[in-house]
């Protein structure tokens, strides 16, 4: 774990430099799903106040699956592919995108949708492909949800294929590591404020600024990003 002994104004400069090195190890430049997998429950429940950045999410995503229960497997696959093809062709006009990925998202296009893996559905003789419908947030989640709902209803059925929601809507954020420097500056300001309260003979020991950036959903439209830092006020 990275540890820095910092005092006074030097804290901000040193902390920002440490963030640059840590960012080089993250390499998260795309759009990611905001879930609890990058949030530490133990850290968030710690007695120390978490300093981080609260900002609007970039998009809302609705998990969906294209599924068919036609008797023949090849027929099922053909029907699902036909529905996905139709969905992609309608997406731009509806103000949405089809995307895929368990963590970092990529766009589903006419050029790559046939590479999506088929899964077995919850019923006998059923095939399915799971993706997300994504809509950029332009104000409320309700607006994005309305566009997504309208799109889902407009995709024409093909044979026995249909499109179903898998779970509730969630959020995404693009290139979260771009906010690392700003988060470090917030941590530095808080650490310096704490040290100053004890007088000029105290400085701050900071740990964890090289840790992986984490995030959690903060509200219906916002994301909270933070670094699992620790700091201790000590005599110089």
Buried (B, 14 or more C-beta within 10 A) or exposed (E): EEEBBBBBEBBBEBBBBBBEEBBEEEEBEBBBBBBEEBBBEEBBEEEEEBBBBEBEBBBBBBBBBBBBBBEEEEBBBBBBBBBBBBBBEBBEEBBBBBBBBEEEBEBBEEEEBEEBEBEEBEEEEBBBBBBBBBBBBEEEBEBBBEBBBEBBEEBEEBBBBBBEBEEEBBBBBBEBBBBBBBBBBBBBBBBBEBBEEEEEEBBBBBBBBBBBBBBBBBEEBBBBBBBBBBBBBBEE
